[in-house]
Amino acid sequence: MGQHINQFCEDLREKLTAIDDGLTQLKINIADRNADAARKVQDRLDAIEAQVEARRQKIAAANQSAKAWIEEKKRATAAEIAAWKSAHEQHKLERRAEQAQAYAQLASEIAAAAIDQAEQAALEAWLARFDADGAR
């Protein structure tokens, strides 16, 4: 079990580090506030849009699977789980653990996709402001 949690934490850390690195670089580019910055922001926006689009179906499926896990979790009461433990129904407990781990992974992927969408919106807003300021 510890190995699964360690791997999950490592995967999540890598995703967050990649996002942080991208945002740090973007802040540097935006600080330039010149036409080159607008090009860099547009390039980043294009990359994020492609990433969001590529993930769209996967995230839709992840959302469905996450909803299914939440429903399954509601059905498995604490008393039922305690009964599985006392009856040593290892296969039921193992299945529940595997589903919980899969849900955690799905939630991580959904969160990463939401962060990409937020970044996309922020980039679009920055470009719109850049255009508006340039029209003055």
C-alpha positions, 0 to 999 in steps of 0.5 A: 500500500505504501508503494501505491501512495508513494507513487501517487504522491510522486506523480502528483508532485511531478505534475505540479512541478511541471505546472509551476515551471510553466507558470514561472516561465510565463510570468517572465515572458509576461513581464516583458510586456512587448510584442515578443511577450505576446508571441510567447504567450500566444505560443503557450496558449496554443500549446495549452489549447492542444493539451486541453483538446487532447485530454478532453475525451480522457477527462470526460471518461475520468469524470464518469468513472469518478462519479461511478466511484462516488456512487459505489462509495455511498453504497459500501457503508461503514458497517458493510466494510467492517463486516468484510474485515471481520469475515476476512473478505480480502477480495472485496477489501482489495477491490475497494482499495484498488477502486479508491486508488484509481479514483485518487488517480482520476481526481489528480488527472481531473485537477491537472486538466482544470489547472490547464483550463484555468491557465488557458483562460488566464492567457486568453485574458492577458492577450485580450488585455494586451490587444485592448491596451495596444488599441489605445 
